């Protein structure tokens, strides 16, 4: 399954959670005991984004290498391959039936235990496919500033970390045993912003790959 299709399916799961929350609290102030449904939607949305990069990069490495016939590959791609294989191993791969499949496996392995949620990590991994100046290009696509495009999903990523690592409790002495509030409006905005963020990045990646 293509990375973007998988991303969209996961986002739909987050939207269904919001629908469940709405059905449970159609009128008035939502009940506090239903708030974890919204927290789950935030976590799944960020996971959808992370999963997109884990699939999008490896699934297009072979396509890029073939298009360029192995010449003038992006520096980040070459660096990652060098980190994953010795010269002897690379020579051995040349004589395999599907050498580019082995290169794809190297990239997948290099990404396996990492997350791609923060801007610096996204900027780093996207360079494997030769996409530079991603935040400037994204700002043009989203019709906003470079800084805003870079920070568009960061707040949701931070909230995801708080939910996953701290149970969404406060951090000060007064709030450390108190759950933070989360609204349906905030959660809808989270899902929508992550959706348009990845949609725009996917368009940039595809445009860059088409040029090769």
C-alpha positions, 0 to 999 in steps of 0.5 A, a space after each residue: 500500500 502506498 505511503 500516502 494511502 496508508 496515511 489517509 486511512 489512519 487519519 480516517 481512524 482518527 476522524 472516526 474517534 472524533 465522531 464517536 466522541 461527538 455521538 457520546 456528547 452531542 450537546 452541551 459540555 462533553 463529559 470529562 470521562 470521554 476526553 481520552 477518545 480525543 487524546 487517542 485521536 491526537 496520538 493516532 494522527 501524529 502516528 499517521 504522520 510518522 508512519 508516512 515518512 517510514 513508508 514514503 522514503 523507502 518505497 521511493 529510494 529504488 525509483 530514485 536510484 533507477 531514474 538517476 542510474 546511480 549517478 548524482 544521488 542525493 548526498 544524504 542517500 549516499 551517506 546513509 548507504 555508506 553507514 549501512 554497508 561496507 564496500 565489500 557488501 556494496 560490490 556483492 549487492 551489484 551482482 544480486 538479482 535486484 540490487 535496488 531492493 537491497 538499497 531500499 532495505 538498508 534505508 528502511 533499516 536505518 529508519 527503523 528505530 527512529 521517529 519522524 515527527 519533529 521538524 529537524 528529523 523531517 528535514 533530515 529524512 526528506 533529503 534522502 529523496 533529494 528534497 532540499 529547502 522543504 520548509 520554504 517550498 512547503 510555505 509556498 504550498 501552504 501559502 504561509 511563512 516558512 516559520 509557520 509551515 515549520 511549526 504547523 504540527 509541532 504543537 500537536 506533536 508536543 501534545 502527543 508526547 505529553 499524552 504518551 509519556 505523561 498521561 496528559 497530566 500537568 507538569 507544575 507542582 499545582 497541576 502534576 496530578 491534574 489532567 489537561 483539558 482537551 476539546 473536540 475543536 482542538 482535536 479536529 484542528 489537529 487532524 486537519 492540520 496534520 492532513 494538509 501538512 502531509 498532503 503538501 509534503 507528499 505533493 512536493 516529494 512527488 514533484 521532486 521525484 518526477 524531475 529525476 
